[in-house]
Amino acid sequence: MKNLIAYLSFFLVVVEAVAQVNVTGTNPHNSLLSVDQNIEDFNFALKELETSYAGFDTYVNDSTRQEYDSIVSTLRQQIGTNERSGSDAALFLYSWFDDGHLGMDMGSFRETGKYMSDRRKFQTYDIIHPYLPEPLSKPATSKTYLMRLPEFDNETVTPEFVENAIRDYNSSGCENLIIDLRSNGGGDERLWHPLLPMLYDHPGTTKSVEFRMSKNNIEYLKQAATEFPEAQMILDKYKKTHKEFILLTDKEDIEIEVPKYDGKKPRRIAFIIDANNGSATEELLIQAKAISDRTIIYGKENTGVVLIAHQSGNRHCPIVDIRFPYQLPDRADCPITALIKPV
């Protein structure tokens, strides 16, 4: 089940509407597409956003609906007067949600991130000399062991690296553990699952997730069902209820699964985080706090992107001449009002 879904335990994002939004248009592709084609691109992206994006009703609510409608109207006008391309309008609109899992690939980081909020921009480490976000596993002092896990990507940090780090901690003689997660933008949560037994003090629960059952999300689940049984479970539930949102599990609260462990447990555990942490990293912190009394989180509050999680692959706008893949999250956590903040 972990292969398909990231279990989320807290409602992490509080949306605050901006009083005024500067909708200044650019149209770098106006020579390639007609106004009608740009409108078609924008309408396609808009329909997908409003019907398939799991977080739409969370972000577009009574307090933000007027602003959202105004932005959409202004973008349509700018496309109609050839001030902005359809893809650029869609990028601006998607960026308004400030969701790390929602976006478009414009071919370069500069173009893709030009409307990105400062909160979501990667924070460089130029002023943190000699810190380098590279994997590390070694004693920091005679009593404290350091694991640095800058990615969960199966390349920078692999399952073997994590297993070796745990083994080396056990043989180090250290009684405390620091897990440095700075710069870790997320990835595959299976990589950190072996760490949970070291943290475990008592059972804990987390929140299940809901899938938004739009036409395209259903098609994605059908394709995924051959590899992930959970996808077929969701489809079977949908056939019975035809509800817009389908809960993956029978209950919203699910017990955190902790593997068996014969090694020693640290007396104290400290996580170090920063603003560059992504969803899989946040999930580790959430589950650690749920099952451990020995864990403290230090650092800068992170981005909070696990509310609306995991895109269902890249999709394309319908115009053949120019295509921009976009990421559209199709599932969201079951909310409770809590927010993990570092000390």
N, C-alpha and C positions, 0 to 999 in steps of 0.2 A: 504493500500500500504506500510505503514511503517513496517508491519510485515515481508515483504519479502525483502525489499530493503533499503539500507542506501544511502540517497542522499548525494552526495559529491560535494563540491563547489570549490575546488582549486586543481590544479595539484601539489601535495606536495613533490614528490620525484624527485630529480635530481640524475641520475645515473652516477657515475664516475668509469670508468674501472680501475682495478688494473693492473699495468704493469706486475707483475709476481705473479702467484698463486702457492703455495706449495701444490702439489697433492700427499701427502704421504698416502699410502694405509694401511688399516687394514682389516683383514678378520676374524672376530670372529666366523663366521658361515661356514667356508670352509669345515668343517667335515660333515656338514649336507646336502650340496648341491653340485652337480657336477659343473664344469666350465660351461657346456652348460645351466644348470638350472640358474646359476647366470647371465649369458648373457641374458637369457630369461627374468628374473626379470628386469634387467637394461633396456633392449629394451622396455619392457612394460611401465616402468616409464618414459623413454625418449619420447616415442610416446605420452603419455598422456600430458607430459609437453609441447611439441611442437605443439600439435593440440588442447588442451583444456584449457591451462593456458592463462587467459585473458591478462596477462602482458608480454607474451613472446616477442612480437614484440617491446614493449617499452624498455625492458632491452637488448634484443639481436638485436643490430642495426649495422650500418656501423662501428661505433667506437669500438664495443665489439664483433663482430662476429668472428674475428680471435681468440680471446682469448677463446670464448665459444667453438669453434670447436676444439681447442687444448686441452681443458680440457676433452671434450667428448672422443677424441682420446686416451688420456693418461689413462682415466678411463677404456676404453675398453681393453687396453693393460694390465693393472693391473689385471683386472678380468681374462683375458686369461692366465696369468702366476700365477694365484691363490694367488695374493698379496692382493686382495680386493674382498669382496662379492658384489653381485649385489645390495643388499639393501644399503650397505655402500656407494657404488659408487653413487647411486641415491640420498642418503642423502647429500653427498658432493656437487653434482651438484645442487640440490634444494637450498642448503644453499648459494651457490654462488650468487643467485639472491637477497639475503638479504631482503626478503619479509616476513613480520610477519605473513601473511596469507598462506604462502606456506611452506610445510614441511612434515616430516614423523614422525610417532610415533614409536620409537624404543624400547619401553617398559620401559624406565627409562629416567628421565630428563638428566642424565649425558650423556647417549648415544644419545638422541635426539638432545641435544644442543652442542655436541662436536665440530661441525664446525660453530657454530653460531658466528656472529660478536659481538664485544664488544658493539656496538650500540644497539643490540637487547637483550643483557643479562639483566636480572632484576638487578636493582641497590638496594642494601640493605640500610637500614635506621639506621645502627649501629651508624653513626656519627651525627644523627639528634636528639639526645635525647632532650626532652622527647617525640618526635613525634611518634605517633602510627597510622598506616593507618586503623583506625576504624571509623565507622559512627558516626557523631556528629552533633547536631543541638542545638545551644545555643548562647546567646549574648557573644561576645568577649569583648566588652566594652559597655558603655551606648549608644553609637551611632552606633556601628558596630555589625552585626550579622554574625555568622560563620556557614556554612554548610560544613561538610566534607563528601564527597562521594567517597570512595576508590574503589568501584566496581559498575558496572551496571549489576549484575548477578541475580537479583531477589531473592537473598538469603542474602548476606551481606547488600545490599541496595534493599529494596522492594518498590513497588508503594506506599504502605501505609506510609513508612518512608518519602518519598519525599513529599507526600501530607501533612503529619503532620509538616514537616520542613517548608513548605510554610505557613501553617496556623500559626505556632509558630512565624515565622518572622513577619507576619502581626500584631500579638498581642504584639510584643516585644517593640514597640516604637523606634526601631533602624531605622536609615535613610540610612545606608550603608550596603552592603552585600559582604561577602567574600565566594566564593565557592572553597573549597580546593579539587582538583582532583588528588593530588599526589598518586601514586601507582595504579591509576585506569587503568587497562589494557583493558577496553572496555566491550563489552557485548551487552545488549539490549537497543537500543536508545530510545525505548518507555518510559524508566524510566526517562529520562531527559526532555522529551518533555513538561511536565507541567511547567518547569522552563522558557520556552521561553517567555510567556506573561510578566514575571517580567522584562525581558531584552528589550522588544520590544519598539522601537522608530519609526520605519518606515518600509515599506515593503522592503523585500530583496529577492534576487534570489540565487539559488544554481544550481549546475550542475546535470543533469540526469546521468544515467549510461548506459553502453552498455554491452550486453551479447555476449560472444563468443560462436557461435553455432556449437560446435563440436558434434560428435555422442553421446558421453557420457553426455555432458552437456544437449543435447536435451532430453535424457532419464531421466535425473534428473528433468528437467522442467516438463516433462509429469507426473512424480510421484508427483511433488509439486502442479500441477494444481488443484488437488481435494481440496486442502486446501487454495491455494493462487490464486485468479482470475488473478493476474498480470502475473503469469507463463503462463497461457493460452493465455493472450494477446500477450506475446512475441512469443509464438509458432505460433499464427495466423499471426503475422507480418512476421515471417520467411517463412511461406508457400507462401506468396505473393511475397517476394523478393529473398529468398535464399541467402541473404548476410551473410558474415562470422560474422559480428557484427550487432546486432539489438539494436536500441535505445529503451529504455523502454517507454519513453514519446514521444509526437509529436515534442517537441522542446528540445534543449540541456539545455536551461535556464528555470528553473521552480521556481515558487514563493514558498517561505517557508510558510508552514501552521502553524499558531499560534492560539492556542485555546483561547476561550473567557476567560476573567479574570476580576474579580471585586475587587481584592485586591490592595494594594498600591505597587508602584514601587520604588525600591531603588534609591537614588540620585546618587550613584556610585556603580559599581559592579567590583570586582576584582576576577579573576580566578588565582589559583596557580597550576602550572603544573610541571611535571618533566619528566625524560627520560623514565619512565615506562608507560607512557600513551599509550593506544591502540586506535584502529580505532573509536569505538563508542564515545570515549572521544574527539577525534580530531574533529569528526563531530559536536559535541556540540559547540566546540570553533569556528569552521568555521561558523556555522549558527548564533551564538551569535554576531560575528563581522559583519555579513551581515545585521543584523536587529537592532543593538544597537550602539548608540553613547556614551553610558555611561560605556562601558566595556573595561577593560584593563587586559592583560594577563601577569602574572609574573612567573618567574621560568626558568627552564632549557628547552631548545628546545627538543621537544619530538621526537618519532621515525618516524613519518610520514608514517603510514601504510594504509591510506585510499585510496591510489592511485589504488591499485588492491585489491578488497575487497570480502570477504565472500566466503568461500569454499562451494562447493556443496556436503558436506558430506564426510565421509571417504570412500576411495576406497582401493582395495587390489591388490597386485601383484599376478600373476596367479599361482605361484607355491603353491601346496597344503601344502607341508611340513612346510613352514615358511612364515608367512604373516606379512607385516608391513603396517598398514593403513597410508594413506597420505592425506594431505589437499591440494586441488587444487582450487584456486580462479577462478571463471568463469565469473567475471564481473569487469569492470573498469570504472572510472569516465571519463567524457568528459573534456579534459584538457583545462585550461587556465594558463598562466604563472604568478603565484602568490604563495607566501609562507608566511604563518603566523608565525611570530617569536615572542617570548615573549620579554618583555622589561627587 
